Amino acid sequence: MSNRRKPRRPDVGGRPTLLSEAVEGRIVAACRTGIAVELAVEAAGVSSSTYRRWMARGRAEIAAREEGQAPDKEEDPYVALFEKVRTARAMAAARAVANIRRVADGGIVTKTTTRKFRDPETGQIVEEVTEDRTAPDWRADAWYLERQHRHHYGKDAALAVEITGLDSGEATQEERVDLTALAERLNKTLFAVQYPDPPELEGGSVVDAEVIDG
């Protein structure tokens, strides 16, 4: 399919384009934060329709050049805007995913405590640093999967569970599982350690015992 450039309407009254270096900089800077495009262009003082028109021109020019057409230098500002916005949004997404992974993996330092004391044997001052770190949080992984892989892990997705017989090897049951509810149940069961009660003697009571070196 050929990507032909669409004819452009001349600016009314020779009005210069709104796409200045300052406007481009504000749009790209806002996109780096990861906010919605509509808010990014609003922060730059540009309407959504104008922004979409600029991006369409940049996309069309890139496609035309990739097909071997001669570059149109007048489209360079729109090509630059398209590429910079795309890169900024990708970097923002990568940074957000990295933060989600940090929360999921745990280990984020929340508090650092420094304690100084004198070593009773050497008499030297010893400095001890302890850190409080966050525990792994499965909900961050669940949030990521639900949005990045909606088809498989979205709230409307179904998980087919096959319970296979030992002899026949055939599935005997298939059911739809709520992934959120399943994750919550796993969180309560797999990470809860249950210790058995101490054994009882014949009399029904536990007797204290004292260990004496032989």
C-alpha positions as CSV (number, residue, x, y, z in Angstrom):
1,M,0.0,0.0,0.0
2,S,1.4,3.3,-1.0
3,N,1.7,6.1,1.6
4,R,1.1,9.2,-0.4
5,R,1.3,12.5,1.3
6,K,-2.0,14.3,1.6
7,P,-2.2,17.8,0.1
8,R,-1.9,20.4,2.9
9,R,-4.0,23.5,3.3
10,P,-2.1,26.7,3.3
11,D,-2.0,28.6,6.6
12,V,-4.7,31.2,6.7
13,G,-3.3,34.7,6.2
14,G,0.2,33.3,6.2
15,R,0.0,32.5,9.9
16,P,3.1,30.7,11.1
17,T,2.6,27.2,12.5
18,L,2.1,26.8,16.2
19,L,4.7,24.0,16.3
20,S,7.6,26.0,17.7
21,E,10.6,24.5,19.5
22,A,9.2,25.7,22.8
23,V,5.8,24.0,22.2
24,E,7.6,20.8,21.0
25,G,9.7,20.8,24.2
26,R,6.7,21.2,26.4
27,I,4.8,18.3,24.7
28,V,7.8,16.0,24.9
29,A,8.6,16.9,28.5
30,A,5.0,16.2,29.5
31,C,5.1,12.9,27.6
32,R,8.2,11.8,29.5
33,T,6.2,11.9,32.7
34,G,3.8,9.3,31.3
35,I,0.6,11.3,31.5
36,A,-2.1,11.0,28.9
37,V,-1.4,12.6,25.6
38,E,-4.5,14.8,25.9
39,L,-3.1,16.3,29.1
40,A,0.4,16.6,27.7
41,V,-0.8,18.7,24.7
42,E,-3.1,20.7,27.0
43,A,-0.2,21.6,29.2
44,A,1.6,22.8,26.1
45,G,-1.4,25.0,25.1
46,V,-2.3,23.0,22.0
47,S,-5.6,21.5,21.1
48,S,-6.0,17.7,20.7
49,S,-7.1,18.1,17.0
50,T,-4.0,20.2,16.2
51,Y,-1.7,17.7,17.9
52,R,-3.3,14.8,16.0
53,R,-2.9,16.6,12.7
54,W,0.8,17.2,13.5
55,M,1.4,13.6,14.4
56,A,-0.4,12.4,11.3
57,R,1.8,14.6,9.1
58,G,4.9,13.2,10.8
59,R,3.7,9.6,10.5
60,A,2.8,10.0,6.8
61,E,6.2,11.7,6.0
62,I,8.1,8.9,7.7
63,A,6.1,6.2,5.8
64,A,6.7,8.1,2.5
65,R,10.4,8.3,3.1
66,E,10.6,4.6,4.0
67,E,9.0,3.8,0.6
68,G,11.8,5.7,-1.1
69,Q,10.1,9.0,-1.7
70,A,12.2,12.2,-1.6
71,P,12.1,13.9,1.8
72,D,9.9,17.0,2.1
73,K,12.0,19.3,4.3
74,E,8.9,21.3,5.3
75,E,7.7,18.1,7.1
76,D,10.9,17.8,9.2
77,P,9.3,19.5,12.3
78,Y,6.4,17.0,12.3
79,V,8.7,14.1,11.8
80,A,10.9,15.2,14.7
81,L,7.8,15.7,16.9
82,F,6.4,12.2,16.0
83,E,9.7,10.5,16.8
84,K,10.4,12.4,20.0
85,V,6.9,11.8,21.4
86,R,7.1,8.1,20.5
87,T,10.4,7.8,22.3
88,A,9.3,9.8,25.3
89,R,6.2,7.7,25.8
90,A,8.2,4.5,25.4
91,M,10.7,5.6,28.0
92,A,7.9,6.6,30.4
93,A,6.3,3.2,30.0
94,A,9.6,1.4,30.6
95,R,10.2,3.4,33.7
96,A,6.7,2.6,35.0
97,V,7.1,-1.1,34.4
98,A,10.5,-1.0,36.1
99,N,8.9,0.5,39.2
100,I,6.1,-2.1,39.1
101,R,8.8,-4.8,39.0
102,R,10.6,-3.3,41.9
103,V,7.4,-3.4,44.0
104,A,6.6,-6.9,42.9
105,D,10.1,-8.2,43.8
106,G,10.3,-6.3,47.0
107,G,13.5,-5.1,48.7
108,I,12.9,-1.4,48.4
109,V,14.6,0.4,51.3
110,T,12.0,2.3,53.3
111,K,14.1,3.1,56.4
112,T,17.8,3.2,57.3
113,T,18.9,3.1,60.9
114,T,22.5,3.8,62.0
115,R,23.6,2.7,65.4
116,K,27.0,3.4,67.0
117,F,28.4,1.5,69.9
118,R,31.8,0.6,71.5
119,D,33.1,-2.8,71.0
120,P,33.7,-4.2,74.5
121,E,36.7,-6.3,73.4
122,T,38.6,-3.8,71.2
123,G,37.2,-0.5,72.6
124,Q,36.7,0.8,69.1
125,I,33.5,2.6,68.0
126,V,31.6,0.4,65.7
127,E,28.9,1.6,63.3
128,E,26.0,-0.7,62.5
129,V,23.5,0.1,59.7
130,T,20.2,-1.7,59.4
131,E,17.7,-1.3,56.6
132,D,13.9,-1.9,56.5
133,R,12.9,-3.3,53.1
134,T,9.5,-3.9,51.5
135,A,8.2,-7.4,51.1
136,P,7.4,-8.8,47.6
137,D,3.9,-7.8,46.5
138,W,2.1,-10.2,44.1
139,R,-0.5,-7.5,43.4
140,A,1.9,-5.5,41.4
141,D,2.5,-8.5,39.1
142,A,-1.2,-9.0,38.9
143,W,-1.8,-5.4,37.9
144,Y,0.8,-5.6,35.2
145,L,-0.5,-8.8,33.7
146,E,-4.1,-7.6,33.8
147,R,-3.3,-4.6,31.7
148,Q,-0.4,-5.7,29.5
149,H,-1.8,-9.1,28.7
150,R,-5.5,-8.4,29.0
151,H,-6.5,-11.3,26.7
152,H,-5.0,-13.9,29.0
153,Y,-5.1,-12.2,32.4
154,G,-7.8,-9.5,32.2
155,K,-10.7,-9.5,34.6
156,D,-12.9,-10.9,31.8
157,A,-10.4,-13.7,30.9
158,A,-11.2,-17.3,31.8
159,L,-8.7,-19.8,33.0
160,A,-9.5,-23.4,32.0
161,V,-8.4,-25.7,34.8
162,E,-8.1,-29.4,33.9
163,I,-8.3,-31.9,36.6
164,T,-6.7,-35.1,35.2
165,G,-7.5,-38.6,36.4
166,L,-4.5,-40.7,37.4
167,D,-5.4,-43.6,35.2
168,S,-7.4,-42.3,32.3
169,G,-5.4,-39.2,31.7
170,E,-8.5,-37.4,30.5
171,A,-9.8,-34.1,31.7
172,T,-12.7,-34.6,34.1
173,Q,-13.6,-31.0,34.9
174,E,-13.2,-27.6,33.4
175,E,-14.2,-24.5,35.2
176,R,-13.8,-20.7,34.9
177,V,-11.6,-19.2,37.6
178,D,-11.6,-15.6,38.8
179,L,-7.9,-14.7,38.7
180,T,-8.1,-12.0,41.3
181,A,-9.9,-14.3,43.7
182,L,-7.4,-17.1,43.0
183,A,-4.5,-14.8,43.6
184,E,-6.0,-13.7,46.9
185,R,-6.5,-17.3,48.0
186,L,-2.9,-18.2,47.1
187,N,-1.6,-15.2,49.0
188,K,-3.5,-16.4,52.1
189,T,-2.6,-20.0,51.9
190,L,0.8,-20.4,50.2
191,F,2.5,-17.8,52.4
192,A,0.9,-18.8,55.7
193,V,3.0,-21.3,57.6
194,Q,1.0,-23.6,59.8
195,Y,2.9,-25.4,62.5
196,P,1.4,-28.6,64.1
197,D,0.5,-28.6,67.7
198,P,3.0,-30.2,70.1
199,P,2.5,-33.9,70.8
200,E,0.7,-34.9,73.9
201,L,1.6,-37.6,76.3
202,E,-0.6,-40.5,77.3
203,G,-2.0,-38.4,80.1
204,G,-3.2,-35.8,77.7
205,S,-0.7,-33.0,78.8
206,V,2.7,-31.8,77.8
207,V,5.4,-32.1,80.4
208,D,8.3,-29.7,80.7
209,A,11.7,-31.4,80.4
210,E,15.1,-30.2,81.5
211,V,18.2,-31.1,79.5
212,I,21.2,-32.0,81.7
213,D,24.7,-32.3,80.2
214,G,25.9,-35.9,80.6
